[in-house]
């Protein structure tokens, strides 16, 4: 493989110092790839994560640390990582993963062999087992990458952050790229181990996860069908959260349909961030 592209490895974290020490940092240093940078985005950690990352060095490779002083959620910090990266390929890993030494080389191969490939996901194992974390060739956020040109048209949806819980940020993004015809492939030789530590982003999932799923579905769903689905879900719920119900009925349809219009415009003409005083994300 000659003329390998620069890859930006984006790592988002919140209170992840123990996970970074135990799993990720040493494996980044052992990557057998000549041209990459690492962009850490710290989403308002209250532990020593920022100090740990600020002291982290890689011989021959740039390391950037971007810090949020207010918790904004994983979609926002993924977008922030892209903004501060400069690689032709942008790869995402979680702070609780251990990378195979050849992971980057294998991630890059499909891009080199096929210029129409816009995204590549790799194989992640559950901890130290032979069990795949992402079976059936699914692409998950702990092991995914995209050409930089993808982010000229699309971004991670920051509306997937209801009730303090961020779910589906990666799945919704990948689904959206497929809907707009971008070619994504799976490279099972691009391996890592995912130790699936519980992250702060996953807190309060009983409320946040369904709301985020409603939002995702509502982008593409007829509103009459959506309201019937929401009412049925609420009636069968064990606990009746009225604020949850009102959010699903009023806030989610408005945000989802507006974002769908923005997505359609951006997919055709590019993201219009520079046209407005306030960016989409």
Secondary structure as GFF3:
##gff-version 3
##sequence-region A 1 281
A	DSSP	beta_strand	7	13	.	.	.	ID=ss1
A	DSSP	alpha_helix	17	19	.	.	.	ID=ss2
A	DSSP	pi_helix	20	24	.	.	.	ID=ss3
A	DSSP	alpha_helix	25	29	.	.	.	ID=ss4
A	DSSP	beta_strand	36	43	.	.	.	ID=ss5
A	DSSP	alpha_helix	49	54	.	.	.	ID=ss6
A	DSSP	beta_strand	63	68	.	.	.	ID=ss7
A	DSSP	alpha_helix	74	83	.	.	.	ID=ss8
A	DSSP	beta_strand	89	94	.	.	.	ID=ss9
A	DSSP	beta_strand	97	99	.	.	.	ID=ss10
A	DSSP	alpha_helix	103	113	.	.	.	ID=ss11
A	DSSP	beta_strand	117	126	.	.	.	ID=ss12
A	DSSP	three_ten_helix	135	137	.	.	.	ID=ss13
A	DSSP	beta_strand	143	147	.	.	.	ID=ss14
A	DSSP	three_ten_helix	148	152	.	.	.	ID=ss15
A	DSSP	three_ten_helix	162	164	.	.	.	ID=ss16
A	DSSP	alpha_helix	169	179	.	.	.	ID=ss17
A	DSSP	beta_strand	183	194	.	.	.	ID=ss18
A	DSSP	three_ten_helix	200	202	.	.	.	ID=ss19
A	DSSP	alpha_helix	205	218	.	.	.	ID=ss20
A	DSSP	alpha_helix	223	236	.	.	.	ID=ss21
A	DSSP	alpha_helix	242	246	.	.	.	ID=ss22
A	DSSP	pi_helix	247	251	.	.	.	ID=ss23
A	DSSP	alpha_helix	252	269	.	.	.	ID=ss24
A	DSSP	three_ten_helix	273	275	.	.	.	ID=ss25
###
